[in-house]
């Protein structure tokens, strides 16, 4: 694989061993906005005025959209099939829930703000244990 960079050090192209070149384009904020593949298909990323990704289109034109809450946290993702995934947070900005059309997964944290449990509804899916200095010592995935 060979790589080419612009004067600012941004990757502008890469070429594999078969001679297939992928090109990268950036906006005036140095954010990747377009990838042009060897077969001339493209992938794009769109940003809002605050610099947050709000949409990505893949090589097949499938678009994924991103929504944010008032605290600028990711609030929802709408995929190319219009499937919506929503994210809930606590006051410390920890993800506390991930909700799809099919289910909600809840995340709880201990008094030291470490991930403690993962539940799918009322079923416990995972339990995390830590040593006295805060290192993760065990992650127990429970069969449900």
N, C-alpha and C positions, 0 to 999 in steps of 0.2 A: 504494500500500500504506500502510495506517495501522497504528500500533502502540500498544498500551496496556501500562503498567507498573504494578507494585504499589509500595507505599511504600518497599520495599527496593531498587527499581530492577530487579526481575526482569521479563522480558517475560511478560505473562500472556495476551495475545491479539494477533493480527494479522488484518487484514481486507484482502482484495484489492479491486481496482476493481469487481468484480462483486458485492461484498457478502458474499463467502464468508469466514467467520471461523474461524480456528484458535485453539484455546485451549491453554494450557500450565499444567500443575500440577506443583508441587514438593513434596518432602518437607521435614522439619524441618531437614535439612542443606543445603537450597537446591539439591538435585539434581533435575533434570528427571525426573519419574517417569511422566508421562502427557501425551500430546498428543491432543486431541480435534479432529478435522477437521470441516469444515462438513457433511459427510454423516453425522455422528455415529459414524463409525468411530474407533477409537483405536489408538494405539501406546503401548507401555509399556516402561519400563526397570526392572529389579530389581537391587538392590545387596546385597552380603553385609555382614556386620558390620564388615569392614575398609573399606567404602566402594567396593569394586570392582564394576564392572558384571558381573553373572553371567548375565543373560538380557535379551533384547530381543524384544518381540513387535511385529510390524508391523501395518499396517491390516488385513491379511488374516488375522491370527491366527497367522502363521508365526513360530515362535520360533527364535532363535539363542542358543546358550548359550556361556559363556566360562569357561574353567578357568585357574587360576594355579598356578605352582610355588612352592616354599618361599621363594624370593626375591621373591615377589609379581609376577613377570613373567608376561605372557600365555603360557600353555603350550599351550592348544588352543582351537579354535573349532569348535563343532558346529552346522552350519546346519540350516535347516528340513527339509532332505531327509536329515538324519542323516549328512551328509558331514563327516568329521572332518579338520581341518587342525591339525597340531602344529608347535610352534616350538621350536628348540633355540638355546642361547646359549653364548657363551664367558664367561670369567671377567670380562671387561670389559662384560658385558651386551649385546654385539653379537649380533644375530640371525645364527646360523651355518647354520641349516637351516629349511626350510619343507617339511613332508611332508604330502602328501595321499594318498588311496588310489591315485592314479594315478602319482605321481612324488615325488621329493625334489629340491629346489633348494638348493644349498649356496652360502654367502656366505663369502668369505675377506677378510681385512684385512691391510694392510701394517704395517710396524713402527711407524708413526705412528698406527695405529688408524683408517685410512681404508679405506673399501670398495675392494677391489682387483679381485676377480673374482667372477663369478656363474656357477655351473656347474649343469647339469641332468644328474645322474649324472656321466659322464666328459666330457660335451660342454661346452665353454666357450661361454657365452651372451653374456657381457659382460665388458669389460675397462676399467678406469678409470685415467686418467693425471692426474698432478698436477704443478704447477710447484714451484719451490724453496720457496715460502712456503705451500704447501698448498692452493692454489686448484685446483679441478677444471678441467682444460684439455681433456679429451677423454673421452667415453664411447663406446666402440666396441661396438655391438650386432652380434654375429656371426650370420650366417644359418646355421641348422642344418636 
